[in-house]
């Protein structure tokens, strides 16, 4: 039968054999209608969303970095942090490290320009002379042109203190700013100690002759100038065998200022006892001289007649010794005493002999010189002796 004949069974004309497979593979109309449209527009929209999210995340990360840097800068690289580290060094007793902080150390020219003694000693700028500092807290940080003023509160051995420091920019290390004190936090203590050439500062012993520009020729009455840290509590006391004082506590809380301090030492009971004994021994030795005017002694007896026997002296009333500071030395205050003389006197007029038994009041005073080794030399004199 011809290839183009009609298939009576199916009611369709038979296609040529060469076209049969292609006709069979053609999809029905309903299948063609279900084919999905191109997805390119959706992929572009998703990319835009992703990019937007990445931008937001990036902005948040940048903001977080800047915020973190701000916190780090405030805690470690701000003027307040700079001051706080300096005070913490003092609290830890690290005097050398505190002195090395930029702007702390000063020259004699800077001291003189500020009206402070240019020869002030640095003997107290050491750990042994520091007192404890605690409860350090930054109170405020205020900008004043190029100067930042940082105020802190603290406790120095039980005393509450507040100090304001002037800080200025000192360059940078990478992104981190560096700072220095615009005004040194050191101060100058002008200390006058009467009654001793030696004193203690927070338990650290100081000799005036070691810190004075005059050295061994230092004037005992002249104040000595000493550099001290601010903040700092300095307790000045005298505790020697000769003199002592309960101490004076001085809070150095004002940078680059003069702090006048005066300490009056008092004689110890042991010292007074020794001086009393030495004075009594001296007067008793005077009483052994069988002359009317014992040599270098504060008492004597005057007559116009001739003595007929060697005089005999005794001390019937010893003086009650009191002393007062006289520079680095001491003075024995004038005190009353009584000597007694027994002597026979022959009259030049008629040759008669009479016995004299008489109390002789006199005044005792003296000078006590303290040697460099701490021992004392006591010289007892009368009221008219210079």
C-alpha positions in Angstrom: 0.0 0.0 0.0 1.2 3.5 -0.7 3.1 5.3 2.2 0.8 8.3 1.8 -2.5 6.2 2.1 -5.0 6.8 4.7 -5.0 4.4 7.8 -8.6 3.4 8.0 -8.2 2.0 11.5 -7.0 5.2 13.0 -8.7 7.6 10.7 -5.3 9.3 10.0 -3.2 9.4 6.9 0.0 7.5 7.3 3.1 9.8 7.2 6.1 8.8 5.2 8.4 6.5 7.1 11.2 9.0 7.1 9.1 11.5 9.0 7.5 9.1 11.6 10.1 9.5 14.4 10.1 13.3 14.2 6.4 13.5 14.3 6.2 11.2 17.3 8.8 13.2 19.3 7.0 16.4 18.9 5.4 17.3 22.3 1.8 17.8 22.6 0.4 21.4 22.9 -0.2 21.1 26.6 3.5 20.2 27.3 4.8 23.2 25.3 2.7 25.6 27.4 4.4 24.4 30.7 7.9 25.4 29.8 9.4 27.9 32.4 10.4 31.5 31.3 14.0 32.6 31.5 15.3 33.3 35.1 17.8 36.1 34.4 15.8 38.9 35.9 15.4 37.1 39.2 19.2 36.3 39.5 20.0 40.0 39.1 17.5 41.0 41.8 19.0 38.5 44.2 22.5 39.8 43.5 21.4 43.3 44.4 19.9 42.2 47.7 23.2 40.3 48.5 25.3 43.3 47.7 23.1 45.5 49.9 23.4 43.1 52.8 27.2 42.9 52.4 27.3 46.8 52.4 25.3 46.9 55.6 27.4 44.3 57.2 30.6 46.1 56.1 29.3 49.4 57.5 28.5 47.7 60.8 31.9 46.2 60.9 33.6 49.5 60.2 31.4 51.2 62.9 32.3 48.4 65.3 36.0 48.8 64.6 35.8 52.6 65.1 33.8 52.1 68.3 36.3 49.5 69.6 39.2 51.9 68.7 37.4 54.7 70.6 37.1 52.5 73.7 40.7 51.4 73.4 41.9 55.0 72.9 40.0 56.2 75.9 41.3 53.4 78.1 44.9 53.3 76.9 45.8 56.3 74.8 43.7 59.2 76.2 45.1 62.0 78.5 43.1 60.5 81.4 44.7 57.1 80.8 48.1 58.8 80.6 47.6 60.5 84.0 46.1 57.4 85.6 49.1 55.3 84.6 51.5 57.8 86.1 49.6 57.8 89.4 49.5 54.0 89.4 53.3 53.9 89.0 53.5 56.0 92.2 51.0 53.7 93.9 53.1 50.7 93.0 56.2 52.4 94.4 57.9 52.6 91.0 59.5 56.1 91.5 62.1 55.7 88.8 59.5 54.8 86.2 57.2 57.6 87.3 60.1 60.0 86.9 60.7 58.8 83.4 57.1 59.6 82.3 57.3 62.5 79.7 57.1 65.9 81.3 57.8 64.8 84.9 61.6 65.5 85.3 62.5 69.2 85.4 65.7 71.2 85.1 67.1 73.8 87.4 66.3 76.4 84.7 62.6 75.4 84.7 62.5 75.5 88.5 64.0 79.0 88.5 61.6 80.2 85.8 58.7 79.0 87.9 60.0 80.9 91.0 61.1 77.7 92.7 64.5 77.0 94.2 66.8 75.8 91.3 69.0 73.8 93.7 66.1 71.7 95.1 67.4 68.2 95.9 66.0 65.1 94.3 66.8 62.9 97.3 63.1 62.1 97.9 62.3 61.0 94.3 62.8 57.4 95.2 60.7 54.4 96.1 61.9 54.4 99.7 60.3 57.8 100.3 56.9 57.1 98.7 53.7 56.5 100.8 50.8 54.2 99.6 48.2 55.6 97.2 44.9 53.8 96.5 41.4 54.3 95.2 42.6 56.2 92.1 39.7 57.5 90.0 39.5 59.9 87.1 37.0 62.6 87.9 37.0 64.8 84.8 38.9 65.6 81.6 38.5 69.1 80.2 39.9 70.7 77.1 41.6 74.1 77.4 43.0 75.0 73.9 45.9 72.6 73.4 46.0 71.6 77.1 43.9 68.9 78.6 43.2 69.2 82.3 42.7 65.8 84.0 41.4 65.7 87.6 41.8 62.6 89.7 40.7 61.5 93.2 42.7 59.2 95.4 43.5 58.2 99.0 47.1 58.7 100.3 47.5 56.7 103.5 44.0 57.4 104.7 43.9 61.0 103.5 41.5 61.9 100.6 43.1 63.9 97.9 42.3 65.5 94.5 44.9 66.8 92.0 44.5 68.4 88.5 47.2 67.8 85.9 47.9 69.6 82.7 48.6 67.3 79.7 49.5 68.1 76.1 49.9 66.1 72.9 53.4 64.6 72.3 53.1 63.0 68.9 51.9 59.6 68.0 52.9 56.0 67.6 51.1 54.7 64.5 47.4 55.6 65.1 47.9 55.9 68.9 48.5 59.4 70.2 51.1 60.0 72.9 51.0 62.6 75.7 53.2 64.4 78.1 52.7 66.6 81.2 52.5 70.3 80.1 53.4 71.2 83.7 55.5 68.9 85.7 53.6 67.1 88.5 56.6 67.5 90.8 56.5 70.0 93.7 59.1 71.6 96.0 58.9 71.1 99.7 60.8 73.9 101.6 61.4 72.1 104.9 62.7 73.8 108.1 63.6 71.4 110.9 64.6 72.9 114.2 66.4 70.9 116.8 68.0 68.3 114.5 70.2 68.1 111.4 68.6 64.8 110.6 65.0 63.8 110.0 62.8 61.0 108.5 60.6 61.4 105.5 58.2 58.4 105.3 60.8 56.4 107.1 63.6 57.4 104.8 66.4 59.2 106.8 67.7 62.5 105.4 70.6 64.7 106.7 70.4 68.4 105.9 74.1 68.4 105.1 73.5 65.8 102.4 70.7 67.7 100.6 71.8 71.3 101.1 73.9 73.1 98.5 76.2 74.2 101.3 77.0 70.6 102.3 78.6 70.4 105.7 78.4 74.1 106.1 74.6 74.1 105.9 72.8 76.6 108.1 70.9 74.6 110.7 68.1 77.2 110.7 67.8 77.5 106.9 65.0 75.4 105.2 66.1 72.7 102.7 64.4 72.4 99.4 63.3 69.0 98.3 61.6 67.8 95.1 58.5 65.6 95.8 56.0 63.8 93.7 52.4 65.0 93.3 50.3 63.3 94.4 52.1 62.1 97.5 51.8 62.1 101.2 55.0 62.9 103.1 55.3 62.4 106.8 58.2 64.4 108.4 59.5 63.3 111.8 62.5 63.4 114.0 63.4 60.3 116.0 66.9 60.4 117.4 68.4 59.8 120.9 68.4 63.5 121.5 65.2 64.8 119.9 61.9 63.6 118.5 58.6 64.8 117.2 55.3 63.1 116.6 55.6 64.0 112.9 53.8 66.3 110.4 51.9 64.8 107.5 52.0 66.9 104.3 49.9 66.1 101.2 51.6 67.2 98.0 48.5 67.7 95.7 49.5 70.8 93.7 52.0 70.2 90.8 54.9 72.6 90.5 54.2 74.6 93.6 56.2 75.4 96.8 55.1 73.6 100.0 56.4 75.3 103.2 56.8 72.9 106.1 58.2 73.6 109.6 59.0 71.0 112.2 60.0 71.7 115.8 61.8 68.9 117.4 61.6 68.4 121.2 64.2 66.9 123.5 63.7 63.3 124.5 63.3 62.3 128.1 66.5 60.3 127.9 68.3 63.4 126.6 67.0 65.6 129.4 68.1 63.0 131.9 71.6 62.9 130.5 71.8 66.7 130.4 70.6 67.0 134.0 73.2 64.4 135.1 76.0 66.2 133.3 75.1 69.6 134.7 75.0 68.2 138.2 78.4 66.4 137.7 79.9 69.7 136.4 78.6 71.7 139.4 79.8 69.1 141.8 83.2 69.1 140.2 83.2 72.9 140.6 82.5 72.5 144.3 85.7 70.5 144.8 87.8 73.6 144.0 89.0 75.2 147.3 89.1 78.7 145.9 86.7 81.7 146.2 86.2 81.8 142.5 86.1 78.2 141.1 87.6 78.3 137.5 85.1 78.2 134.7 82.2 77.8 137.1 79.0 79.8 137.4 79.4 80.7 141.1 81.9 82.3 143.4 82.4 84.4 146.6 83.8 87.9 146.8 85.6 89.3 149.9 87.8 92.4 150.5 89.6 90.8 153.4 92.0 87.9 153.6 90.9 84.3 153.9 92.2 82.4 156.8 91.3 78.9 155.6 90.7 77.2 152.3 87.1 77.6 151.2 84.8 74.6 151.1 82.0 74.4 148.6 78.9 72.3 148.2 75.9 72.4 146.0 72.8 72.5 148.1 70.3 73.0 145.3 70.9 71.6 141.8 69.1 73.4 138.9 66.1 71.9 137.1 67.5 71.7 133.6 65.4 72.6 130.6 66.6 72.9 127.0 65.3 74.5 123.8 66.4 74.0 120.1 69.1 76.4 118.9 69.4 75.6 115.2 70.8 72.1 115.0 72.0 72.4 118.6 70.4 73.1 121.9 70.6 75.7 124.6 70.3 75.1 128.3 67.7 77.6 129.6 68.8 79.8 132.6 68.0 77.9 135.8 68.5 78.8 139.5 70.8 76.8 141.7 72.4 77.3 145.1 75.9 76.7 146.3 77.1 76.8 149.9 80.5 78.1 151.1 82.4 77.5 154.4 85.4 79.7 154.9 87.2 81.7 157.6 88.1 85.3 156.8 90.6 87.5 158.6 89.8 91.2 158.8 92.5 93.4 157.3 91.3 96.2 159.7 91.7 94.5 163.1 92.9 91.0 162.2 89.9 89.3 163.7 88.8 86.0 162.1 85.2 85.2 161.4 83.6 82.1 160.0 81.5 82.4 157.0 78.8 79.8 156.2 76.6 81.2 153.4 74.4 80.0 150.6 75.3 81.5 147.3 72.4 81.6 144.7 73.6 81.5 141.1 72.2 81.0 137.6 73.2 78.1 135.3 72.8 78.1 131.5 74.7 76.4 128.7 75.2 75.2 125.2 74.8 71.7 123.8 76.5 71.0 120.5 75.4 68.0 118.5 78.3 66.3 116.6 77.8 64.7 113.2 78.0 61.3 114.8 75.0 62.1 117.0 76.9 62.6 120.2 76.6 65.8 122.2 79.0 68.2 123.9 77.6 70.1 126.9 79.1 73.3 128.1 77.7 74.9 131.3 78.2 78.6 131.8 76.9 81.4 134.0 74.5 84.2 133.1 77.3 86.6 132.1 79.4 84.2 130.0 79.2 84.7 126.2 
